[in-house]
């Protein structure tokens, strides 16, 4: 495995593989790798000739400086895990490499997806930061496939919109959430929980399970299901930051389960913010949790029924923001909306 730090090194390393027609897979991460990340890497290794893992804690998507400062980091450990998993290239750039002096552009999805739930809780800058860094990583690596986890379901929906609207030639695959034996979704932030908080964190899968069981028994009212999930959190003394039942593809709120729906929640346990979700089916319910649930979901950036074929297609919602201000962080300038 090669560990590379610059965009120039990355492109030079991948160029011969691209000329040879090799399939390149990218697994974007912020490090502090766990079994969830490794499941994405294994999927990429099975499907692709060349696997690239990016390791970059993106400062522009953190709405709280304390959260950025506390985010777990261990590049040596992450490098060992990726090497053992058969990764070909570990791309670990500095902040200055990704956002050099004078950097003045940001990418933003402008639809309701980014204004609700995670977008509302973490502010508009969060998804702007996510979209900008993902766009940059895709442009730097130019992969054929990029792999993301279902735990960050709203982020995945936003990235799919981004790839579709900008006609990026990459396929997005979403793989199931991987959980601890007691049901807690694996997250790099779990390492920040003390033993008491780790026990209380079980409120999240317990809430999802309670709503899933009720839905499985035939309940279709979103209000009733949300009340049940809220009660499940309350039994552990955990207050939700948000708790909602939404359309899995648009994140629009749903009032009844007359089609597949996603139950999503975020909550703080101590100072640690956790998110989780479960897929609810009208006839049956399954938690989006384990690899046994099925394979990854695929979506293409330039073809398929899900993809508009021109930037003016219905639902187009990307803005690219520019500014002359010199900064290492994304500016807050007025958006320049892309158009045909």
C-alpha positions in Angstrom: 0.0 0.0 0.0 1.2 3.5 -0.9 0.4 6.5 1.4 0.2 9.6 -0.6 -0.2 13.3 0.5 -0.6 15.4 -2.6 -3.1 15.5 -5.4 -0.2 15.3 -7.9 1.1 12.1 -6.3 -2.4 10.6 -6.3 -3.0 11.4 -10.0 0.4 10.1 -11.0 -0.2 6.8 -9.1 -3.6 6.2 -10.6 -2.8 7.3 -14.2 -1.3 3.9 -15.3 -4.2 2.0 -13.9 -6.7 4.3 -15.6 -4.9 3.9 -19.0 -5.0 0.2 -18.5 -8.8 0.3 -18.1 -8.7 -0.7 -14.4 -11.8 0.0 -12.3 -11.0 2.4 -9.5 -12.9 2.5 -6.2 -12.9 5.2 -3.6 -13.8 4.9 0.0 -13.9 8.5 1.5 -13.3 8.5 5.3 -12.4 10.9 8.1 -10.3 8.2 9.7 -10.7 6.6 13.1 -11.6 3.5 11.1 -13.9 0.8 12.4 -15.7 -2.3 11.1 -18.2 -0.1 9.2 -15.4 1.5 7.2 -13.7 -1.9 6.7 -17.0 -3.3 5.3 -16.9 -0.6 2.6 -13.3 -1.3 1.9 -14.0 -5.0 1.5 -16.8 -4.3 -0.9 -14.6 -2.0 -2.9 -11.8 -4.7 -2.9 -14.3 -7.3 -4.2 -15.6 -5.1 -7.0 -12.6 -2.9 -8.1 -9.1 -3.4 -9.5 -7.7 -0.5 -7.5 -8.9 0.7 -4.1 -8.2 4.1 -2.8 -9.1 5.2 0.8 -9.1 8.8 1.6 -8.2 9.9 5.1 -9.2 13.5 5.8 -10.9 15.2 8.7 -12.8 17.9 6.9 -12.9 21.0 9.0 -15.5 22.8 6.9 -18.3 20.3 7.8 -18.0 20.7 11.5 -20.4 23.3 13.0 -18.7 23.1 16.4 -15.0 23.7 16.8 -15.0 21.5 19.9 -16.4 18.6 17.9 -13.6 19.0 15.3 -10.9 19.2 18.0 -12.2 16.1 19.8 -12.7 14.0 16.6 -10.6 10.8 17.0 -7.4 10.7 14.9 -5.0 7.8 14.6 -3.3 7.7 11.2 -0.8 5.0 12.1 -3.6 2.6 13.2 -5.8 3.5 10.2 -2.8 2.8 7.9 -2.3 -0.6 9.4 -6.0 -1.5 9.0 -6.2 -0.3 5.4 -3.0 -2.2 4.5 -4.4 -5.4 6.1 -7.6 -4.9 4.1 -5.8 -4.8 0.8 -6.0 -1.1 0.0 -3.8 0.0 -2.8 -3.6 3.7 -2.0 -4.1 5.6 1.2 -4.6 9.3 0.4 -4.0 11.3 3.5 -3.7 15.0 2.5 -3.2 18.0 4.8 -5.8 20.7 5.2 -3.6 23.0 3.2 -3.5 20.4 0.3 -7.3 20.2 0.1 -7.9 23.9 0.9 -4.8 25.8 -0.2 -4.3 29.5 0.4 -6.7 31.4 -1.8 -9.3 28.6 -1.9 -12.6 30.3 -2.6 -15.1 27.9 -4.0 -17.8 25.8 -2.5 -20.5 23.4 -3.7 -24.0 23.3 -2.3 -27.1 21.2 -2.9 -30.0 23.7 -2.8 -33.1 21.5 -2.2 -35.0 20.8 0.9 -32.9 17.7 1.6 -30.2 19.9 3.1 -32.5 22.2 5.0 -34.0 19.6 7.3 -32.8 17.3 10.0 -29.0 17.2 9.8 -29.0 20.5 7.8 -31.1 22.2 10.3 -29.3 20.8 13.3 -25.8 21.4 12.1 -26.4 24.5 9.9 -26.1 25.2 6.2 -22.3 25.1 6.3 -22.3 21.4 7.2 -23.7 20.1 3.9 -21.9 22.8 2.0 -18.7 21.5 3.5 -19.6 17.9 2.8 -20.5 18.6 -0.8 -17.4 20.6 -1.4 -15.0 18.1 0.0 -16.8 15.1 -1.7 -16.7 17.0 -5.1 -13.0 17.6 -4.6 -12.2 14.0 -3.6 -14.1 12.7 -6.6 -12.3 15.2 -8.9 -8.9 14.3 -7.3 -9.4 10.6 -7.6 -11.7 10.3 -10.5 -13.0 6.9 -9.3 -15.5 4.7 -11.2 -17.3 3.9 -7.9 -17.4 5.6 -4.5 -18.7 3.8 -1.4 -20.7 5.3 1.5 -22.4 3.9 4.6 -26.2 3.9 5.1 -25.7 5.2 8.7 -25.2 8.6 7.1 -28.4 8.3 5.1 -29.1 11.9 4.5 -25.6 12.6 3.5 -25.9 9.8 0.9 -29.0 11.3 -0.5 -27.3 14.7 -0.8 -24.2 13.1 -2.5 -26.4 11.3 -5.0 -28.1 14.6 -5.9 -24.7 16.2 -6.3 -23.4 13.5 -8.6 -26.6 13.5 -10.7 -26.8 17.3 -11.0 -23.1 17.8 -11.9 -23.1 14.7 -14.3 -20.1 13.3 -12.4 -19.0 10.0 -14.0 -19.0 8.0 -10.9 -21.3 5.3 -9.5 -22.4 5.7 -5.8 -22.8 2.5 -3.8 -24.4 2.6 -0.3 -23.6 -0.3 2.0 -25.5 -1.4 5.2 -24.8 0.0 8.6 -22.6 -2.3 10.7 -23.5 -2.6 14.4 -21.9 -3.7 17.6 -23.2 -7.0 19.0 -25.6 -5.0 21.3 -27.0 -3.1 18.4 -25.2 0.3 18.6 -24.3 1.6 15.1 -20.6 1.7 14.7 -19.2 5.2 14.6 -15.8 6.8 15.1 -17.5 8.9 17.8 -18.3 5.9 19.9 -14.8 6.0 21.2 -15.6 9.3 22.9 -18.3 7.7 25.1 -17.5 6.9 28.7 -18.8 3.5 30.1 -22.1 5.1 31.4 -22.6 7.0 28.2 -21.9 3.9 26.2 -24.7 2.1 28.0 -27.1 5.1 27.5 -26.2 5.2 23.8 -28.2 1.9 23.4 -31.2 4.2 23.5 -30.8 4.8 19.8 -31.1 1.2 18.5 -33.7 0.5 21.2 -35.9 3.3 19.9 -35.6 2.1 16.4 -36.4 -1.5 17.4 -39.5 -0.4 19.4 -40.9 1.5 16.4 -39.9 -1.3 14.0 -41.8 -3.9 16.1 -44.9 -1.7 16.3 -44.8 -1.1 12.5 -44.2 -4.8 12.0 -47.4 -5.4 13.9 -49.3 -3.3 11.5 -49.1 0.3 12.8 -48.9 2.8 9.9 -49.3 6.1 11.7 -46.1 8.1 11.7 -47.2 10.0 14.8 -47.7 6.8 16.8 -44.4 5.3 15.6 -42.5 8.4 16.5 -44.1 8.5 19.9 -43.0 5.0 20.5 -39.4 5.7 19.4 -39.4 8.8 21.6 -40.5 6.8 24.6 -37.7 4.3 23.9 -35.2 7.1 24.0 -36.7 8.5 27.2 -36.3 5.2 29.0 -32.6 5.8 28.8 -32.8 9.5 29.7 -31.9 10.5 26.1 -33.6 13.5 24.4 -33.7 13.4 20.6 -32.2 16.3 18.6 -34.5 15.2 15.9 -36.7 12.2 15.3 -38.6 11.8 12.0 -40.1 9.4 9.4 -39.1 10.4 5.9 -39.0 9.3 2.3 -35.7 7.5 1.8 -34.9 9.2 -1.5 -36.0 12.8 -0.7 -36.1 13.0 3.1 -39.6 14.6 2.8 -41.6 14.0 6.0 -44.2 11.2 5.8 -47.4 10.9 7.9 -48.3 7.3 7.0 -46.3 4.2 6.0 -48.0 3.5 2.7 -44.6 3.0 1.1 -41.1 2.3 2.4 -39.9 4.9 4.8 -36.8 5.8 6.8 -37.0 6.4 10.6 -34.1 8.8 11.4 -32.8 10.2 14.6 -30.0 12.1 16.2 -29.3 12.6 19.9 -26.6 13.6 22.2 -25.3 11.2 24.8 -23.2 13.4 27.1 -21.3 15.6 24.7 -21.2 13.0 22.0 -23.6 13.4 19.1 -24.9 10.2 17.5 -27.2 9.4 14.5 -29.0 6.3 13.4 -31.8 5.1 11.1 -34.0 2.2 10.2 -35.8 1.3 7.0 -39.6 0.7 7.5 -41.5 -1.3 5.0 -45.3 -1.2 4.8 -45.6 -5.0 4.9 -42.5 -5.7 7.0 -39.8 -3.8 8.8 -36.0 -4.3 8.7 -33.4 -2.2 10.4 -30.7 -0.9 8.1 -28.0 -2.5 10.1 -26.2 -5.5 9.1 -24.4 -6.9 6.0 -26.8 -9.8 6.1 -29.6 -7.5 5.1 -28.4 -7.5 1.5 -25.9 -5.8 -0.7 -25.0 -2.3 -1.3 -27.3 0.0 -3.3 -25.9 1.4 -6.5 -26.7 4.6 -8.4 -24.9 6.0 -11.4 -24.0 9.6 -12.0 -24.8 9.7 -15.7 -27.3 7.0 -16.6 -30.2 5.1 -15.3 -33.8 5.9 -14.5 -32.9 7.8 -11.4 -30.7 10.3 -13.2 -31.7 13.4 -15.1 -29.7 13.8 -18.2 -29.2 17.5 -18.2 -28.6 20.2 -15.6 -32.0 21.8 -16.0 -33.8 18.6 -15.3 -36.5 18.6 -12.6 -35.0 18.6 -9.1 -31.7 20.2 -10.2 -30.4 21.9 -7.2 -26.6 22.6 -7.1 -24.9 25.9 -6.5 -21.2 26.6 -6.9 -20.1 29.5 -4.7 -17.0 31.6 -5.5 -15.2 34.3 -3.6 -12.1 36.3 -4.0 -11.4 36.1 -0.3 -8.3 34.1 0.7 -9.1 31.3 3.1 -8.5 27.7 4.0 -12.2 27.3 4.8 -15.3 27.6 2.6 -16.5 31.2 2.3 -20.1 32.2 2.9 -20.6 34.1 -0.4 -23.7 34.4 -2.5 -24.3 31.2 -4.6 -23.8 31.2 -8.4 -26.5 28.8 -9.6 -25.4 26.4 -12.3 -27.6 26.4 -15.4 -27.6 25.0 -18.9 
